[in-house]
Amino acid sequence: MTETFSHSGANDVAALIAAAVEENEARFIDIRRRIHEYPEIAFEEVQTAALVAETLTSLGIEHRTGIGRTGVVGHIRGGRPGPTLLIRADMDALPMQEETGLPYASKIPNRMHACGHDLHTATLLAIGAVLKRMEDRLAGEVRLVFQPAEEAIGGAKEMIADGVMEGVDMALSLHNRPEIACGRFGIVHGYANAAVDSFDITVLGKGGHAARPYAAIDPIVIAGQLIGQLQTIVSRNVRALDACVVTVGSIHAGEARNIIPDRCELKGTVRSRQPEARDAAEAGLRRLCEGTALSFGAGCELTYRRGTPPIFNDAGMLEHTLRAINAQLGDVAFDYEPSMGGEDFALFAEMVPSFRLLVGSSQPGRSDKVHNSDYQPDERSIAFGTLALARTAVDLLS
Ligand code: NI
């Protein structure tokens, strides 16, 4: 009987996972709604972490709290030795007002789970429930990582500093996508998200009377030139096949119409996917700031900060995930476009082969955008995400 069990193959695994997911679906939708009602923003995920810990306890999953400040880490150890697979979900909400009118809408003013991190947390708990039940079949460890502060970009760094990556061989993550039909999955090859860098520029001119610009050095005119020049970075410095965005999002100078100010301050962001594009953008920005200011006899101060790197989806991990989805759910995954947004799962992905799966969550007639006050993802995406990643974990640790 045992022989038959361990050799009975894919259909058997699919049935076991499907049964476990079906049995647990209502429970994890309920957990998602409880998290949704009390959204907590970056590093304030205290109640959320407590609910996660309580659920892990009820599932018999060993765990530690207070990792990366408000993060939680669960451990499922297989019956045989093998590699360690980390699966990460984010837990934080956004500082915005919910306007969905749902019975389980946010009860906290100006706080909303508008990016679906409540779904991700519930999905990872559901994955834990499935894998705990199948732990004897697993060769290796599954580490369930409930991360704080993804939106503020800081949670992954803190969790890594607290040792969450020790002994980890590979990593998976998921994000819901309300533009993708529920039940389907988006697969992005290679660089999936952007590196997020930021810059502060101060053009240092010489103030004076607005009627006598020849006796001043006008930082506003120089900043105007510079903003136009910065747009040539993408069109003339970055390889046309690579992706890069340079955006000036803030400009400030002067207070009065008849005074030329001393300085003009600009703030902006650079998004890039390929490392070459990132280097080219930074070099171009430095050169243009210096050169443009010099050509007007002005000074220029530039602070350029490299933030989160891009996520690189490892080809092998992608292939494993795709094959698992096909085996569990059929032909429901398709190639999807990368994003120019940032995501700090990139810090895990920098250390080990990783893949981040996009889980369809669209509900017809509802907003198809995250970070929107009317965002209402389809909760069935919890079950679909669980089926996909639990199966991937089982296959990777078999
Ligand atoms: Ni998000």
Residues whose N, C-alpha, C, O or C-beta is under 5 A from the ligand:
A	BS01	NI	C115
